Amino acid sequence: DFMLVLQKVVAAGSHVRKAEVVAEFDRQYMLQRLDDYRASVTQAEASLTKLKADLEITRKSHDQSVAKAKGTLDKARLDMKTLPVLSDMDVARTKLALEEAEARYKEVVDENRLVEISLASQIRNSEIDVQETKIELRRAEANAGRMLVKAPFDGIAVMQTIFRGGDLGQVKQGDQLWPGMMFMTVVDPRSMVINATVNQSDVERLRIGA
């Protein structure tokens, strides 16, 4: 539904080399999108790096909570060895402290397991975002590359003719072309096929290989 502006093109009849750029369509919009996607990839990678750093801090904080709860539990268990010399009131307090320490330790360990699952999920989601952004970048690079036409082999550039303002002329720089429209042929002069019109009276004189 749109036309492409031929921004650059080699001169008709010029010799071109394989992989040489022989034509370039206006790709300013494509290049702008390419810059946007490159910036998006950089931003996504930076976000992933920051997220990993933040989550590592969170992980260490929870690890410290587990270690602290474990220390409290170990102390409560050691205190239980002193029950024979404690009063009934202190015995009750010591047993209660052990129950609380065990409950707290179990709670923190369970929380830590859930935290690990949550951290892994967040990192994975961020990695997927980076992958998707890189895919879009590669797609944009491919689209921008398609706006450059390269010679498939060494040869001579032969321009096609089009109507321009009612007149027939060779395709040139600045022309607007429809997508898929043939505008140039690269021919190999070492092996050519000639299309010719022959008078009926001369047909009998034609032979294969002549």
Secondary structure, DSSP 8 states (H G I E B T S, - for coil): ---EEEEEE--TT-EE-TT-EEEEE--HHHHHHHHHHHHHHHHHHHHHHHHHHHHHHHHHHHHHHHHHHHHHHHHHHHHHTTGGGS-HHHHHHHHHHHHHHHHHHHHHHHHHHHHHHHHHHHHHHHHHHHHHHHHHHHHHHHHHHHTEEE-SSSEEEEE-EEEETTEEEE--TT-EE-TT---EEEE-TTS--------GGGGGG--TT-
